[in-house]
Amino acid sequence: MNWDNYKNNLVQLADKIISKDDEVKIIAMNEEMTISQVVKFFERQGRSFTKTMIQNYIRVGVLPPPVDKRYYTKNHLVLLTLIDSIKSIYTLDEIKNILAPIMNNPEIFEDDLIKITDVYKNYLALRKEALSNWRDSLPHLADRINELLNEDNVPEDKKGIAMPFMIALTIMAETVAMHDLINELISNKN
């Protein structure tokens, strides 16, 4: 196994993940939309929402109800985008609890501690920074795993199998720790 090539490939995979444009284009969207229009808007953005999903987000309390029981605003679209970005890892109840301290009244956007558009803007900036830091740490992680595999007497020709497993295991451990930290932050939000 060519070690430098492996680390370069690992960084290229990270670059591919980082370059994924996670931002939804909501520029200059001032009009209100019906739920069907919201679903179609997100389809054009490459995101999958159904009417049932959106209604469930409202029922659970993670998304304020539509204006006049019918119209969704730019704030709704921004919050839906944020929810979509993190729902594969976090439950709706966790997302609701994370958002609770900044959403004074979960029924409306107007009294939020931080405007939802600013929350999303900050999320994108912090995501980019966190991913960059993560990318920069990968070569060191690969070197450390290589040391451990050497200690475990894994043959060179088998490291190509063991290395992805060990990287995945490490990332899973980090994910569990991050999830535990989030739960601590939620439970100690006062």
DODREN-425893 format. One record per residue (C-alpha): x, y, z; residue in one letter. Coordinates in Angstrom, 3 decimals. Each point is the difference from the previous one (the first is absolute). Layout:
BEGIN
<pt east="X" north="Y" up="Z" resn="A"/>
...
// end
This chain:
BEGIN
<pt east="0.000" north="0.000" up="0.000" resn="M"/>
<pt east="1.404" north="3.373" up="-1.019" resn="N"/>
<pt east="-0.557" north="1.988" up="3.152" resn="W"/>
<pt east="0.239" north="3.492" up="-1.526" resn="D"/>
<pt east="-2.499" north="-0.926" up="-2.728" resn="N"/>
<pt east="-2.400" north="-1.338" up="2.618" resn="Y"/>
<pt east="0.139" north="3.224" up="2.017" resn="K"/>
<pt east="-0.420" north="2.089" up="-3.178" resn="N"/>
<pt east="-3.059" north="-2.052" up="-0.984" resn="N"/>
<pt east="-1.418" north="0.455" up="3.490" resn="L"/>
<pt east="0.418" north="3.784" up="-0.238" resn="V"/>
<pt east="-1.569" north="-0.027" up="-3.487" resn="Q"/>
<pt east="-3.036" north="-1.811" up="1.408" resn="L"/>
<pt east="-0.243" north="2.637" up="2.722" resn="A"/>
<pt east="0.280" north="2.760" up="-2.618" resn="D"/>
<pt east="-2.875" north="-1.589" up="-1.918" resn="K"/>
<pt east="-2.155" north="0.077" up="3.138" resn="I"/>
<pt east="1.008" north="3.563" up="0.831" resn="I"/>
<pt east="-0.669" north="1.259" up="-3.518" resn="S"/>
<pt east="-3.582" north="-1.259" up="0.135" resn="K"/>
<pt east="-2.037" north="3.176" up="-0.062" resn="D"/>
<pt east="-2.380" north="-0.371" up="2.924" resn="D"/>
<pt east="-1.536" north="3.413" up="-0.422" resn="E"/>
<pt east="-3.494" north="0.402" up="-1.351" resn="V"/>
<pt east="-0.496" north="2.988" up="-2.257" resn="K"/>
<pt east="-2.655" north="2.076" up="1.735" resn="I"/>
<pt east="1.335" north="3.316" up="-1.315" resn="I"/>
<pt east="-2.600" north="2.780" up="-0.208" resn="A"/>
<pt east="-2.863" north="-2.325" up="0.844" resn="M"/>
<pt east="-2.525" north="2.410" up="1.523" resn="N"/>
<pt east="-3.285" north="-1.503" up="-1.058" resn="E"/>
<pt east="-1.904" north="-2.540" up="2.006" resn="E"/>
<pt east="-0.487" north="-3.521" up="-1.343" resn="M"/>
<pt east="-2.559" north="-2.724" up="0.482" resn="T"/>
<pt east="1.183" north="-3.396" up="1.153" resn="I"/>
<pt east="-0.135" north="-1.364" up="-3.568" resn="S"/>
<pt east="2.185" north="2.877" up="-1.188" resn="Q"/>
<pt east="2.454" north="-0.684" up="2.837" resn="V"/>
<pt east="0.296" north="-3.662" up="-1.028" resn="V"/>
<pt east="0.609" north="1.004" up="-3.632" resn="K"/>
<pt east="2.508" north="2.689" up="1.049" resn="F"/>
<pt east="2.073" north="-2.572" up="1.877" resn="F"/>
<pt east="-0.271" north="-2.518" up="-2.849" resn="E"/>
<pt east="1.659" north="2.596" up="-2.260" resn="R"/>
<pt east="2.737" north="0.349" up="2.656" resn="Q"/>
<pt east="0.625" north="-3.752" up="0.006" resn="G"/>
<pt east="-1.573" north="-0.569" up="3.409" resn="R"/>
<pt east="-2.851" north="-2.314" up="0.749" resn="S"/>
<pt east="-2.897" north="1.203" up="2.124" resn="F"/>
<pt east="-3.569" north="-1.212" up="0.035" resn="T"/>
<pt east="-3.082" north="1.776" up="1.281" resn="K"/>
<pt east="-0.256" north="-2.643" up="2.725" resn="T"/>
<pt east="3.589" north="0.620" up="1.134" resn="M"/>
<pt east="-0.565" north="3.738" up="0.276" resn="I"/>
<pt east="-3.283" north="-0.475" up="1.845" resn="Q"/>
<pt east="1.744" north="-2.420" up="2.367" resn="N"/>
<pt east="2.724" north="2.576" up="0.741" resn="Y"/>
<pt east="-2.762" north="2.433" up="0.975" resn="I"/>
<pt east="-1.809" north="-2.620" up="2.091" resn="R"/>
<pt east="3.203" north="-0.892" up="1.868" resn="V"/>
<pt east="0.692" north="3.695" up="0.596" resn="G"/>
<pt east="3.310" north="0.334" up="-1.816" resn="V"/>
<pt east="-1.529" north="2.241" up="-2.710" resn="L"/>
<pt east="-2.453" north="2.849" up="0.679" resn="P"/>
<pt east="-3.370" north="-0.366" up="-1.698" resn="P"/>
<pt east="-0.608" north="1.815" up="-3.284" resn="P"/>
<pt east="-1.198" north="3.591" up="0.007" resn="V"/>
<pt east="-3.804" north="0.195" up="-0.137" resn="D"/>
<pt east="0.044" north="-3.833" up="0.162" resn="K"/>
<pt east="1.062" north="-0.122" up="-3.633" resn="R"/>
<pt east="3.132" north="1.952" up="-0.950" resn="Y"/>
<pt east="3.646" north="-0.828" up="0.553" resn="Y"/>
<pt east="2.561" north="2.802" up="0.145" resn="T"/>
<pt east="3.707" north="0.306" up="-0.677" resn="K"/>
<pt east="0.583" north="-0.823" up="3.690" resn="N"/>
<pt east="-1.886" north="-3.267" up="-0.429" resn="H"/>
<pt east="2.165" north="-0.906" up="-2.998" resn="L"/>
<pt east="3.206" north="0.833" up="1.865" resn="V"/>
<pt east="-1.015" north="-2.074" up="3.024" resn="L"/>
<pt east="-1.099" north="-2.892" up="-2.222" resn="L"/>
<pt east="3.415" north="0.129" up="-1.671" resn="T"/>
<pt east="1.767" north="-0.141" up="3.359" resn="L"/>
<pt east="-2.203" north="-2.869" up="1.168" resn="I"/>
<pt east="0.691" north="-1.868" up="-3.230" resn="D"/>
<pt east="3.740" north="0.432" up="0.487" resn="S"/>
<pt east="0.076" north="-1.574" up="3.460" resn="I"/>
<pt east="-2.979" north="-2.374" up="0.150" resn="K"/>
<pt east="2.017" north="-2.988" up="-1.202" resn="S"/>
<pt east="1.965" north="0.103" up="3.261" resn="I"/>
<pt east="-2.384" north="1.599" up="2.499" resn="Y"/>
<pt east="-3.608" north="-0.742" up="0.868" resn="T"/>
<pt east="-2.656" north="2.667" up="-0.372" resn="L"/>
<pt east="-0.295" north="0.183" up="3.789" resn="D"/>
<pt east="3.749" north="0.622" up="0.280" resn="E"/>
<pt east="-0.176" north="2.688" up="-2.687" resn="I"/>
<pt east="-2.966" north="1.587" up="1.790" resn="K"/>
<pt east="1.907" north="-0.013" up="3.305" resn="N"/>
<pt east="3.111" north="1.456" up="-1.632" resn="I"/>
<pt east="-2.045" north="2.831" up="-1.549" resn="L"/>
<pt east="-2.159" north="0.625" up="3.089" resn="A"/>
<pt east="2.311" north="2.496" up="1.752" resn="P"/>
<pt east="0.002" north="2.373" up="-2.974" resn="I"/>
<pt east="-3.641" north="-0.418" up="-0.990" resn="M"/>
<pt east="-1.915" north="1.849" up="2.722" resn="N"/>
<pt east="-3.383" north="-0.919" up="-1.428" resn="N"/>
<pt east="0.185" north="-3.089" up="-2.222" resn="P"/>
<pt east="-3.178" north="1.135" up="-1.765" resn="E"/>
<pt east="1.614" north="3.072" up="-1.600" resn="I"/>
<pt east="3.373" north="1.240" up="-1.291" resn="F"/>
<pt east="-0.296" north="3.670" up="0.950" resn="E"/>
<pt east="1.205" north="-0.300" up="3.623" resn="D"/>
<pt east="2.934" north="-2.382" up="-0.537" resn="D"/>
<pt east="3.145" north="0.811" up="1.964" resn="L"/>
<pt east="2.009" north="-0.474" up="-3.222" resn="I"/>
<pt east="-1.742" north="0.462" up="-3.343" resn="K"/>
<pt east="-0.332" north="-3.367" up="-1.739" resn="I"/>
<pt east="1.699" north="1.406" up="-3.106" resn="T"/>
<pt east="3.009" north="0.886" up="2.182" resn="D"/>
<pt east="-0.076" north="-3.450" up="1.630" resn="V"/>
<pt east="0.207" north="-1.595" up="-3.441" resn="Y"/>
<pt east="2.713" north="2.401" up="-1.200" resn="K"/>
<pt east="2.024" north="-0.783" up="3.147" resn="N"/>
<pt east="-0.621" north="-3.733" up="-0.408" resn="Y"/>
<pt east="1.415" north="0.127" up="-3.531" resn="L"/>
<pt east="3.073" north="1.990" up="1.104" resn="A"/>
<pt east="0.700" north="-2.249" up="2.995" resn="L"/>
<pt east="-0.621" north="-3.125" up="-2.084" resn="R"/>
<pt east="2.567" north="1.142" up="-2.545" resn="K"/>
<pt east="2.531" north="0.727" up="2.750" resn="E"/>
<pt east="-0.631" north="-3.304" up="1.798" resn="A"/>
<pt east="0.322" north="-1.970" up="-3.234" resn="L"/>
<pt east="3.240" north="1.778" up="-0.843" resn="S"/>
<pt east="1.424" north="-0.865" up="3.429" resn="N"/>
<pt east="-1.190" north="-3.579" up="-0.422" resn="W"/>
<pt east="1.640" north="-0.239" up="-3.435" resn="R"/>
<pt east="3.289" north="1.295" up="1.398" resn="D"/>
<pt east="-0.074" north="-2.620" up="2.772" resn="S"/>
<pt east="-0.447" north="-2.995" up="-2.331" resn="L"/>
<pt east="3.677" north="-0.533" up="-0.949" resn="P"/>
<pt east="0.960" north="-0.058" up="3.696" resn="H"/>
<pt east="-2.859" north="-2.423" up="0.718" resn="L"/>
<pt east="1.163" north="-2.273" up="-2.816" resn="A"/>
<pt east="3.575" north="0.070" up="1.355" resn="D"/>
<pt east="-1.225" north="-0.842" up="3.505" resn="R"/>
<pt east="-2.135" north="-2.861" up="-1.283" resn="I"/>
<pt east="2.972" north="-1.285" up="-2.008" resn="N"/>
<pt east="2.040" north="-0.037" up="3.230" resn="E"/>
<pt east="-2.737" north="-1.990" up="1.739" resn="L"/>
<pt east="-0.247" north="-2.447" up="-2.893" resn="L"/>
<pt east="3.766" north="-0.469" up="0.150" resn="N"/>
<pt east="-0.260" north="-0.666" up="3.745" resn="E"/>
<pt east="-2.729" north="-2.547" up="-0.754" resn="D"/>
<pt east="2.251" north="-1.651" up="-2.607" resn="N"/>
<pt east="-2.427" north="0.525" up="-2.865" resn="V"/>
<pt east="1.821" north="-0.957" up="-3.217" resn="P"/>
<pt east="0.660" north="2.812" up="-2.493" resn="E"/>
<pt east="-2.126" north="-1.680" up="-2.666" resn="D"/>
<pt east="-2.997" north="-0.082" up="2.393" resn="K"/>
<pt east="0.190" north="3.620" up="1.153" resn="K"/>
<pt east="-2.184" north="1.066" up="-2.933" resn="G"/>
<pt east="-2.805" north="-1.991" up="1.646" resn="I"/>
<pt east="0.743" north="0.926" up="3.612" resn="A"/>
<pt east="0.579" north="3.720" up="-0.547" resn="M"/>
<pt east="-3.532" north="0.975" up="-1.198" resn="P"/>
<pt east="-1.458" north="-2.058" up="2.849" resn="F"/>
<pt east="2.163" north="1.769" up="2.584" resn="M"/>
<pt east="-0.758" north="3.439" up="-1.450" resn="I"/>
<pt east="-3.729" north="-0.775" up="0.030" resn="A"/>
<pt east="0.263" north="-1.274" up="3.579" resn="L"/>
<pt east="1.794" north="3.183" up="1.058" resn="T"/>
<pt east="-2.557" north="2.255" up="-1.680" resn="I"/>
<pt east="-2.814" north="-1.997" up="1.606" resn="M"/>
<pt east="1.618" north="0.455" up="3.421" resn="A"/>
<pt east="0.305" north="3.749" up="-0.645" resn="E"/>
<pt east="-3.628" north="0.154" up="-1.115" resn="T"/>
<pt east="-1.170" north="-1.751" up="3.168" resn="V"/>
<pt east="2.050" north="2.396" up="2.135" resn="A"/>
<pt east="-1.403" north="3.020" up="-1.867" resn="M"/>
<pt east="-3.533" north="-1.328" up="0.387" resn="H"/>
<pt east="0.579" north="-0.497" up="3.746" resn="D"/>
<pt east="1.303" north="3.570" up="0.260" resn="L"/>
<pt east="-3.078" north="1.328" up="-1.782" resn="I"/>
<pt east="-2.252" north="-1.902" up="2.399" resn="N"/>
<pt east="1.913" north="1.511" up="2.932" resn="E"/>
<pt east="-0.363" north="3.475" up="-1.479" resn="L"/>
<pt east="-3.733" north="-0.534" up="-0.473" resn="I"/>
<pt east="-0.523" north="-1.291" up="3.537" resn="S"/>
<pt east="2.064" north="2.860" up="1.514" resn="N"/>
<pt east="-1.425" north="2.820" up="-2.120" resn="K"/>
<pt east="-0.707" north="2.292" up="2.945" resn="N"/>
// end
